[in-house]
Amino acid sequence: MGKVLSGIQPSGQLTLGNYIGAMRNFVKLQHSEECYFMVVDLHAITVPQEPEALREQTEAVAALFIAAGIDPDKSNVFVQSHVRAHAELGWILTTLTGMGELERMTQFKDKSAGKESVGAGLFVYPALMAADILVYNADLVPVGDDQKQHLELTRDLAHRFNSRFGEYFTIPEPYIPEVGARIMSLDDASKKMSKSNPNPGSYIALLDDPSVIRKKISRATTDSGREIKYDPSAKPEVSNLISIYAQVSGMSIAEIEAAYEGQGYGPFKKDLAERIIEVLEPLQNRYYEIRKSGEIYDILKRGAEKAAAVADRTLADVKKRMGFLAT
Ligand code: TYM
């Protein structure tokens, strides 16, 4: 049994991109692996967050994990800041990371572009992410395509530590879905679907009402043709909708193209909205039940205790190897 770790930021409404790119694989992997899934609040504060909104979103993301099918008896579900070893190992790994390596991170470049002032936390963010993964010696990290570069840095840091202080860290592998690793925005297929996009029409939120989902899909940008054909360079918008369709229906791209041959975008979009609703409605019902029951606090407490037992051991080993005086 391998170890799996991943995290999602509580910074806005989770989207269908988060679900298809990451969460669905969390649910899949928990049956065969030892899993750690967390809400990464320490990462969320690398950009300003309103305290009340941060609290609400942290609880919401944790409840969405469970609503999506993560079984708290199988997986450890917790909040990053509840396990202190993350921040401490994060600092230690920051000291092993080069400025040049951080400057090359495309997520940093995107998030800092055009901003007058950028917090230092946003810059060192990838070292904390490396700590999240290495503190459990995770073998596999289920993520969407946009986290690939952070995973590469994590692997480099693990190698660097091992060569300086002796073989210790497992070198983690990314686990990225073949289709759906990069769900694009509904209004612009050159940008990824993102919860931080100010236009809510650009994404499907996991908690959107069916009526909102229908409206967003019917308004999704398409080209002026009418053919349902998967061709990301010539028809990026329609291709994005086809990948979403494939992911929510389990059909292959060829099956979808065949099913809508000669039918135009109207019927395709209508069915797509219904397929999305079929997947999200049961998840939403479970979500509201979980929020009402208050059970999430107990789940998060248990999850953090079990995670901390593992993480604290790693941190103690790391500190010993690096020459920290024992307490
Ligand atoms: P975050 O919160 O931005 O996104 C959570 C997960 O969702 C995936 N994702 C997508 N996948 C497909 N299409 C999209 N449009 C899309 N948008 C988001 C992301 O790739 C991610 O897997 N740095 C991470 C959080 C993190 C983490 C970690 C992940 C912190 N520590 C340790 C793995 C391991 C982030 O900001 O994800």
Boltz pocket constraint, residues with backbone or C-beta under 6 A from the ligand:
constraints:
  - pocket:
      binder: B
      contacts: [[A, 5], [A, 6], [A, 7], [A, 8], [A, 9], [A, 10], [A, 17], [A, 18], [A, 19], [A, 20], [A, 21], [A, 22], [A, 23], [A, 40], [A, 43], [A, 128], [A, 129], [A, 132], [A, 133], [A, 141], [A, 142], [A, 143], [A, 144], [A, 145], [A, 146], [A, 147], [A, 150], [A, 180], [A, 181], [A, 182], [A, 183], [A, 184], [A, 192], [A, 193], [A, 194]]
      max_distance: 6.0
